[in-house]
Amino acid sequence: MSDFNLDGLRMNAVDTDGSGISNEDTVFEFHQEGDSVWANYAGGSVARGYLVGTVREANLEFRYCQMEADGSLDGGHSNCVVKRSRDGLVQIVEFFQWTSRPGSGTNIIQELPGGAGG
């Protein structure tokens, strides 16, 4: 079972890699049942995105697919560490790898203040 409950959390990217698409305007809405995690996300240059994965203790693994504002479709997979920020907010340190195009990197996605879950 996970050390964190992501269910109901709203998060955004607070630090993004140059080969990534999400940014501070991209909002993720997470859901969790047991070890299963999924989220919808949109904002910035992401028109619509989905991710689905599993979380065990503080390790989150997921696959994602998204449509960008220009209509292009992309996807990939991520291995992540879930932790708390200095402010006590849930943070996901995401190590992503595109499978639909070249590129990989690291993003930090953080709970929006006032978000549920945790």
Order of alpha helices (4+ residues) and beta strands (2+ residues): beta-beta-beta-beta-beta-beta-beta-beta
